[in-house]
Amino acid sequence: MGQFIVKLKEPLQLYSDSVANMLTNRRKRKANADSTNSDDEQNLRDSQPPKKKKLLSTTQYIYQALFKEQKNSDIAIMALSKVWNLHKVYLSQSPYFYSMFNGSWRESCQDFVHVKILDNNITLEALDAVFGSMYSDEIEIDSKSVISILATATLFHLDGVIDKCSEVMIETINADTVITYYDAACQYGCRSVKKSTFNWLEINLLSIYAKYSNILKRISTDLMTALISSPDLYVMQTEFSLYSMLRTWIYLRLHPNYDPGNPQAQEGDQQQQQQQQQQQQPALEIVATLAENGNSSDVIQSFFLERKETCSFLATPEGQQYLMPFQALRTQYLINHHLDLKIVLNDNIIPKDWIHNHVLTHWNSILKVDHLPEEGPQNLSAEKFNENCMRCGRILLDPGYQKWRWTGFQFGLDLIIVCNSGVLSIRRHHRNEHERLLSLQVKRQFMIRASITSINSQRQPIFTQKSEINSLCLEKNEEVVLMTMDAKLAYPLLISVNLLVVPPTPQTFKENILLNEELVNSLPISEIGANCERPLTPPNSTQSESAICIVPATPPTTFSPQNTRRSVSATSSASAVSTVSIGSASSFSSNDYM
């Protein structure tokens, strides 16, 4: 038994030694691993920057302790019946308070100052925000409070806050804010905001005024005159569109309570409605019937048709205040279509001697083109071109091959605009299959400039590309490129074209209005359209913000004289935009000649 035990003891001893060696090796590996991990962690800690725990900054402490809690105040400022316990050292950042505390003013020795607020745009919230900005490097400004803060910052001459307000206003220009921002920019001298809002109106006014009638109501005479005078105004479609807009503008200014969306709900016009019921003339009965149907444009036209004065509206004391925008209107382009002329004469807003002079100059130009060597405009200064060019516009919603013309007689030039594959070109269309009055001159000279603008969801211009003022001499059916569009242009695109076909003539006759127009009305030419059937007013494009419809591709149609008939509508050439056609130069639909 003892031997057995002894024999067992030896292998157990060997096993014990083996286990001990294993444990020892494991401890060594663990120690080595721990040492390696420790080294890695140390290296990681050494490589990482020290963590910073942000404490309350000096600016935050100053704002909280000195402004919010108003500790250690040495001056009390009272405005709009509220008192702020503030500090002269911080208020002196404002030149307004600096001169008050450091000059010979009585307030320099006082610890209580009453600031009288005469500007209604300044509010308690704006005062609190502006005072707080002197204790901090931040100020919260949104589109709702920006004008109040701008007014307050202007009072205290805080240029930094004024610049921030200008940035917010420029970023938030849209149909609802553009007029408010423009008026504020004029009032407080923000040139950048004034320029941006004016540019926004130049691009969008003709496209959106039918939908946003409040814009027209709030446009002043001076602003409207500046817009009508601008050569960069995007006119949709022709100058007659401007005339229709001005007529609506006058009516809305005279009837501020009128709602175009609900013509029958107009307030304050009971006397006018009674007069309308008493009228027995057939023309006015037609107008009354149309007004009952709720067409706002017909209601506007009825106002001018019901006038008892035989003189033009602009010659009346009531109309004198609206004279300047109509003087800026390029009335020479209102007689390029017979329906436009009939509507203008029936409205009797513009003095007839303006129309007479234009008819005379137009006829003289036509005779020159047909009987003398070609004498188109050339080598005119940019200023002269901008003052006399015809302005046309169009909206392209989608890319693709598109071509169109603007309606109206252009002294025998049938000019077609083509947009294809990022290239904008113009063609002198001269085909016998279309019954048009075409010039037989082999070459015709004219001047043209094109502008293309991309807009965002707020209709703010993103990118604008303009061509130079080109003096072109085109042969029959010749086409030239006006512009290769930049890759930054994105649809929808607003296209504006300035065109001058005949040399400009002086228009000094528009400077004065004849108060007694009986002699003018007795001239034979004044009978043009006088006995014609009263046309309807151009319908406002309230259905679409773009005020234009681009018709998809249609197969070529056979032209017939019947297709040239146009209904007597409110827009005339303003709404009778040529239909876009896809295909060859001659494949126009009948609407191209409307």
PyMOL commands that set and color helices and strands:
alter all, ss='L'
color gray80, all
select helices_A, chain A and resi 2-47+58-68+88-91+95-102+106-109+124-133+146-155+159-171+178-188+191-208+213-218+221-229+239-254+263-265+270-278+282-292+296-305+313-315+320-328+331-333+338-347+352-371+382-388+508-510+518-521+524-527+561-564+572-574+590-593
alter helices_A, ss='H'
color red, helices_A
select strands_A, chain A and resi 75-79+82-86+112-114+390-396+402-404+415-420+423-428+443-455+461-466+470-475+479-484+493-500
alter strands_A, ss='S'
color yellow, strands_A
deselect
rebuild
show_as cartoon
